[in-house]
C-alpha cells in the first residue's frame, strides 16, 4: 500500500531556512554556547529545535522576498552576520571583566601565571579566568541566555530579513560600546588597584625607614594576600556591576537592530 508523503512547499521551507539562519546567529552569539568546548552536535540540535519552536511565531513575520539562489544566499549570510554583531555586543561585557581582572592580576604579581581559557581558546591571566567564570555564572543565574531568544523574536519588528544596513549608526554605536567597556573594566578593577597602590606606598615608606628590610620579597605575599581579601570583600559590588551590564543587553540589542535597519 503506497504511503502518501506530504511534501513541504518550497517557499515555506525557504522561509524556515531564513528563520533558522537568524536563530543560528542568535544562538551562536550566546557566550557560553558559542565556546569551543560545546560540541557541534549540541549546537546544531539546539538551533534546529529552537527553530521548530519559533517558526510558527516568526514565520509569518518574514516578508515576501526573492528566493533566487544568489539573493537568498545573501539573506542567509546577512542573518548570520547579525548574530555575530549581537555576539560582539555581549562579548564586550566579558572582555571588560577580563581586562579589569588582568590589570588586577598584574598588580598582584600574577603576570606570568596564565591558564588556558577554553571559551576564547587562548592563554589568559589566572585572575581573569576566575572572574570570567564568575561572570558566566552570573549570566546563567539571571537566565541571560533567554535574552537572546527573546531578542530573536522581537528582532523582526526592528529589522526584517534581508534588510541589514551597515552604513548607518551601527558601527559608531559599537565603537561607543567598546569605549564604555574599557570604563567598566577600570571600575571593576578600581577597588583592588586602590588598595594595592596604597600597599605599595606603605612598603615604599618602610623601605626608606628600614633599609635592611627586603621589601621586594615581602611585597609578593603581601600583594597576593591583600588582593584576594579585597576581591572577596568586593564580590558583591562586582556582581552588581556585571548584572547591571547584563540587564541592559536587551536595550543594546534593540538599539543596534534599529541602527542596522535601512
VENWO-V143506 format. One record per residue. N is the residue number from 0. RES is the residue in one small letter. D_LAST is the distance of its C-alpha to the last C-alpha in Angstrom with 1 decimal. Layout:
n: {N,N}
res: {RES,RES}
d_last: {D_LAST,D_LAST}
This chain:
n: {0,1,2,3,4,5,6,7,8,9,10,11,12,13,14,15,16,17,18,19,20,21,22,23,24,25,26,27,28,29,30,31,32,33,34,35,36,37,38,39,40,41,42,43,44,45,46,47,48,49,50,51,52,53,54,55,56,57,58,59,60,61,62,63,64,65,66,67,68,69,70,71,72,73,74,75,76,77,78,79,80,81,82,83,84,85,86,87,88,89,90,91,92,93,94,95,96,97,98,99,100,101,102,103,104,105,106,107,108,109,110,111,112,113,114,115,116,117,118,119,120,121,122,123,124,125,126,127,128,129,130,131,132,133,134,135,136,137,138,139,140,141,142,143,144,145,146,147,148,149,150,151,152,153,154,155,156,157,158,159,160,161,162,163,164,165,166,167,168,169,170,171,172,173,174,175,176,177,178,179,180,181,182,183,184,185,186,187,188,189,190,191,192,193,194,195,196,197,198,199,200,201,202,203,204,205,206,207,208,209,210,211,212,213,214,215,216,217,218,219,220,221,222,223,224,225,226,227,228,229,230,231,232,233,234,235,236,237,238,239,240,241,242,243,244,245,246,247,248,249,250,251,252,253,254,255,256,257,258,259,260,261}
res: {x,x,x,x,x,x,x,x,x,x,x,x,x,x,x,x,x,x,x,x,x,x,x,x,x,x,x,x,x,x,x,x,x,x,x,x,x,x,x,x,x,x,x,x,x,x,x,x,x,x,x,x,x,x,x,x,x,x,x,x,x,x,x,x,x,x,x,x,x,x,x,x,x,x,x,x,x,x,x,x,x,x,x,x,x,x,x,x,x,x,x,x,x,x,x,x,x,x,x,x,x,x,x,x,x,x,x,x,x,x,x,x,x,x,x,x,x,x,x,x,x,x,x,x,x,x,x,x,x,x,x,x,x,x,x,x,x,x,x,x,x,x,x,x,x,x,x,x,x,x,x,x,x,x,x,x,x,x,x,x,x,x,x,x,x,x,x,x,x,x,x,x,x,x,x,x,x,x,x,x,x,x,x,x,x,x,x,x,x,x,x,x,x,x,x,x,x,x,x,x,x,x,x,x,x,x,x,x,x,x,x,x,x,x,x,x,x,x,x,x,x,x,x,x,x,x,x,x,x,x,x,x,x,x,x,x,x,x,x,x,x,x,x,x,x,x,x,x,x,x,x,x,x,x,x,x,x,x,x,x,x,x}
d_last: {54.2,50.7,47.8,45.0,41.7,38.7,35.9,32.3,30.2,28.2,24.9,25.5,26.3,23.2,21.2,23.4,22.6,18.8,19.7,22.3,20.0,17.7,21.0,22.5,19.8,20.3,24.1,24.2,22.6,25.5,27.8,31.1,30.2,28.5,31.8,33.8,36.8,35.0,36.2,33.7,35.3,34.6,30.9,30.7,32.7,30.6,27.3,29.0,30.7,27.6,25.7,28.6,28.6,25.0,24.4,26.1,23.8,20.5,21.2,20.7,17.2,16.1,14.8,16.8,15.9,18.0,20.5,21.8,22.8,20.5,17.2,18.4,19.4,16.0,14.5,17.5,17.0,13.4,14.7,17.6,15.7,13.9,17.4,18.6,16.2,17.4,20.9,20.7,20.1,23.1,25.2,25.0,27.3,29.9,29.7,30.5,33.4,34.6,34.4,36.5,38.9,39.4,40.5,42.8,44.3,45.1,46.8,48.8,50.0,48.0,46.5,48.0,47.6,44.6,43.8,41.5,38.3,37.5,33.9,33.0,35.8,37.3,40.0,39.4,41.7,43.9,42.8,39.1,39.8,41.5,38.7,36.1,38.0,38.4,34.6,34.2,36.8,35.1,31.8,33.7,35.8,33.0,31.4,28.4,27.7,27.1,24.1,22.2,23.1,22.3,18.8,18.4,19.2,17.0,13.9,13.4,12.9,10.1,8.4,9.9,11.4,10.3,6.5,7.0,5.5,8.6,8.6,7.7,10.5,10.9,13.8,15.6,15.4,17.1,19.6,20.4,21.1,23.2,25.3,25.7,27.0,29.7,30.8,31.1,33.2,35.4,35.8,36.6,39.4,40.7,43.6,45.0,44.7,46.4,49.3,49.7,49.7,52.4,54.3,54.2,55.5,58.4,59.2,59.3,61.7,63.9,64.0,65.4,67.9,69.0,68.8,70.4,67.5,65.2,61.9,59.9,61.1,60.9,57.3,56.0,57.2,56.7,53.1,52.4,54.2,52.7,49.1,49.5,51.1,48.3,45.6,47.5,47.8,44.1,42.6,42.0,40.1,38.1,37.3,36.1,33.9,32.4,32.0,30.1,27.5,27.2,27.0,23.9,22.1,20.4,19.1,17.8,16.2,14.3,13.4,12.0,10.1,8.5,7.8,6.4,3.8,0.0}
